[in-house]
Amino acid sequence: MKQVLITGASSGIGLQLATDYANDGWDVYACGQNQQRLQQLVMSLAETTAGKITPLVFDVTNLEQTQQALSQLETIPTLIILNAGTCEYIDDGVIDSKLFKRVFEVNFFGIIHCLEAMQTGFSAATHLVFISSSAAYTALPRAEAYGASKAALSYLSNGLAIDLKNKVNTVTLVNPGFVTTPLTNKNDFPMPMIVSCEYASLKIRQGIRNQQAEIHFPVKFTLLLKMIAFFPVSMQRAIIYRMTRKAV
């Protein structure tokens, strides 16, 4: 039986991935902090899916909790999707160190904790998937904490793809644009080319199946940011300022 472990599975992209993989007949370890939401997921899919949902309740920012929860697994699933994330914005460039730490604890160190807890179970069949963001391509206003955490995650992913080349099968980096989730529902600015969780899940699962090194979507939006990132820094800043000044 095919098995997948997904963090951040109680909402958003993680919830959709857990649902879709279960519908495709996979056994899913759905990880999250919200036990009620995970139980609702289990109950909603119990009679309609070929796969099995097993909830694992823990906080990825807590290393001991993470290690304890993941030690319950008899074997580490070959597909691991590290998706748990959060977003907070700053205003007018005013630095709030506690805000930055909160964001990094989830988006970066939460991933580190999961990797440390599972790394002894990696094998030549292991496929590691990191859900980062297209915000890592170039700096965006107000997103300094979120973007920096995702840029760090992207660096980590690409570095591990080299270091683990002979130890795991594939390392995939996912860089979505805007996706309709509880996090983006809080945004108070225009989100160009925003896509649904269903679309995001489809693109991610297709890319994983094809063992892509990077998955990014929607392509028109992500290619635009990739193109901007090729320009000199001064031009990048000027372009992003013009694109976003009415939105922030």
N, C-alpha and C positions, 0 to 999 in steps of 0.2 A: 504494500500500500504506500502510495506517495504521501509524504508528510511535509508540512511547511509550518514554520514558526513566524508569527507576525507580532511585532510590538506596536503599541498604539492602536489596538484593534477594537477599541470600544467606540470609536467615532471616525468620521471622515474617510480618508483613503484607506486606512487600515481596516475599518469595518467593512468597507466594500470589497477589499481584497479577500478578507476572511470569508465573506459570504460567497463570493464568486469561486474561490478555490474549493470550498465545501460543496458547492453546486456541481463542480467539475469532478467530484469524487475524491478529493484530497482529504486526509486527516489534518485538521488545523489546530495548532496550539495558539489560541488567541490570548495575547498578553495585554494587560492594561491595569489601571488603578481602580476603575469603577466596576466593582463586582456586580452591581445590579444591571448595568448595561451589558456586561459579558453574559450574564445569566439570561437576559432577554434575547441575546443573539443565539444562545444555545437552544432556547425554547422555540424561537421563531423558525429555526432550521431543522429541528429534531425530526420531523416527519416528512420533510420535503427534499432532503439532500442525500446523496450517496455517501458523502464523507462525514466525518465525525468532528465536532467542535469540542475541544478541551480548553476550558478557561484557566489561565494562570494569572492570579491577581498579585501584582507587586508594583513598586515604584522604582522606575529605572534609575532615578537619581540616588537611590539608596543601594550601595554596593552589597551590603549584607542581605537585604531583602532579595535583591536580584540573584545573588548566588544561591540562596536558599530555595527560591522558587524554581530556578532552572536545574538545580541538582535533583529535582524530582523526576526529571526525564530519564528514562532508561537509556535512550540513545538520542543524540542531537540530530534533529531533522536535517536532511541534506540541503533543503532550501530554507534560508534564514532571511527574512525581510525586516530590516531595522528601520522602522517607520515613525516611532514615537517622536513627537515634536511639539513645539509651542512657538508663539510669536508675541512679542511686545515691542512697541515703538517708543522712540524718544521724540521730543518736540524741540525745535529750534536749536538742535545740536547740544542740548543740555545733558550732560553725562550723569547717569544714575548707576553707580557701580552695582547696587543690589539688583537692579533690573537686568543688567548684563549677566550677572552671575546666575540669576534664575533661568535665563534663556540658555546659557551655555550648559548648565547642569542637566537640562533635558536634551537639547539638540546635539550636544557633543559628548559630555561625560556620561550621559545615559547610554549612548552607543558603546563607549569604552567599557562601561560596566558589563554590558551584555556580552561583548566580545571576550572580556577576561573570564567571565563565568562559563563560556562555552568553548573556548579555544582548544581545550584538550580533546574535545570530541570532533574537531574538524577532520575531514578525510579528503581523499582525492575526488570524492563525489560532491563535496560541499560547494554550494552556490550562495555567496554572500551578496545581499542587495542592500544598498544604502540609499534611503530616500532623502536627498538633499533638496536643492531648489535652484531655479534659474537666477534667483537673486544673488547667487554666488558668482555669476559671470561678471558683473560690474556693479559698482556701488550705487545704491539708491537712497534718496533722502528718507529720514526717519527710521530706516531699517538697519541702522548700524549694528545693533545687537543681533538681530535675526540673521542678517546677511553675513556678518563676521562668523557666526556660529556655523552657518551652512558652508561658507568658504573653507573653514577649518575641517568640516566633515568631508568635503570634496577632496581636500588635500590628503586626509587620512585614507580615504577610499583608494585613491590613485597610488598612494605609497604602499598600502597593503597589497594591492594588485601585483606589485612588483615583488615585494618580500615574500608573499605567499604563493607565488607562481607555481612552485613545485609541491605545494602542500594542499591546495584546494583546486577545485575545478574552475570556477569563474568568480570574478568580483564585478558587480554591476553597480554603476552610479546612476541614480535617477534624478533628473533636474526638471521638475514640472514648472509650468507657469502658474497662473492663478487657477485654483480648483475650488469649487463650491463646497465648503466645509464649515463646521461651527467656528473655526478660527477666522476664515475670510468673511464670514457673515458679520463679524465685528468691524470690518474695515469701513472707514468713512470716506473713501476716495474711489475714483473709477478704477476698475480692474479689467484692462483690455483683454479680449479673447479668452475670457474665463470659461472653463470647461467643467463638466459634471464629474462627480466621483465615479460614475459608471464608465465614462470615457477614460478617465485616468487609470482605472483598474484594467480596462481592456488594453491600453497601450503598455502598461507596466507588465502585464502577464504575457503579452505578445513578445516584448523585448526580452523578458526572462526566458521564455521558451526558445528564443533564437540566440540566447547566451550573448547578448549585446554588452559591450563594455560600458556604453552610455545610452540611456533612454531619456529623450527630452521631447516635450510637447507643451502646447500646440506648436508645431514646427515654425509657423510664420512668426510667432512671438519669440520663441527661443533663438531662432536664427538671427533675428534682429538684435537681440542682446549679445549674442556671440559676435556679430559683426561689429557692434559698438566697442566691444572689448579689444578688438584689434587696433583701434585708433590710439594715438598718443594720449596720455592721461589727461592733458589739458583739454583735448577735444572730447574725450569721454565725459568729463565734468560738464562741459558746455552743452553737449547734446542732452544729457540726462536732465540738466537744469531746465532747458527749454521744454523738454517732454513732460516734466512733472510739476513745473512751478504753479500751474493752475490747480493741481490736484492736492497739493500739500499745504 
